[in-house]
Amino acid sequence: MPELPEVETTRQGIAPHCEGQTITNVLIRNGKLRWPVPEDLPDRLQGQTIRSVDRRAKYLFLNLDAGTVIVHLGMSGSLRVITDNSPVMTHDHVEITLGSGRVLRFNDPRRFGCWLWADDSGSHPLIRDLGPEPLSDQFSGSTLFRQSRGRQTPIKSFIMDNHIVVGVGNIYANEALFKAGIHPKRKAGRISLDRYHRLAETIRETLSAAILMGGTTLRDFVNSDGKPGYFAQSLLVYGHGGDPCTNCNATLKEIRMNNRSTVYCPRCQR
């Protein structure tokens, strides 16, 4: 599944081509996504100008004068700006033609993504209860510490909860906990303020590095320009179960938590 860095990379890739452009045509080839694409979406968008392309958690916002299109890439979705006569692919479900003649094309083989309309994106049920952005001033170790008091939840599950902080998916939770030296099964309520300060710092560092390097290459993801990201080459623990730890040379252990792969160093992470 595309994580926050992949979504942010997509936003940065499509924004220069979309912002300020008037929508001249909308084609819904298959509206049966995770939630049905609104039947009136083409009518709502026709003639509207895309004022900005923003991101909240893993959702992309196409902001128009009349409202906002909320896009989620789901498990396997991607957005590309088509500048030539590239043929339509089997899983190209939504297509927006811009005044420039370029086409914003949404491809999603598994159809777990979504295209929804919101008059006010901030009050939409998918958005209104989300936690702070991990790269914003609203996110800090102190905030994590306060929210964790009395919580018996494992710390890995805690930081992956979108009500606590958005966008810390499985890959980046593994990496941040390793850098912070925290065992993924440690109870969130048993971690000190100092360690939460360090964890907040490693979450920021990990996500920022992934964004700069174009996102992690996942099996079903390519960037908006068709090129894969390269952060996967820099992963320290995720996908390295059984390999030696880069810090102490101990063997990295791989377990399942909430049906997700979890890799950690039994010596470095406590």
Salt bridges, closest charged atoms under 4 A:
GLU3 OE1 - LYS58 NZ 3.51
GLU8 OE2 - ARG11 NH2 2.91
GLU8 OE1 - ARG55 NE 2.86
ASP40 OD2 - ARG44 NE 3.09
ASP65 OD2 - ARG51 NH2 2.82
ASP92 OD2 - ARG105 NH1 3.85
GLU95 OE1 - ARG29 NH1 3.11
GLU95 OE1 - ARG105 NE 2.90
GLU133 OE1 - ARG55 NH1 2.80
GLU133 OE2 - ARG56 NH1 3.09
ASP161 OD1 - HIS163 ND1 3.15
GLU201 OE2 - ARG198 NH1 3.43
ASP220 OD2 - ARG110 NH2 2.95
ASP220 OD2 - ARG219 NE 3.92
ASP243 OD2 - HIS240 ND1 3.00
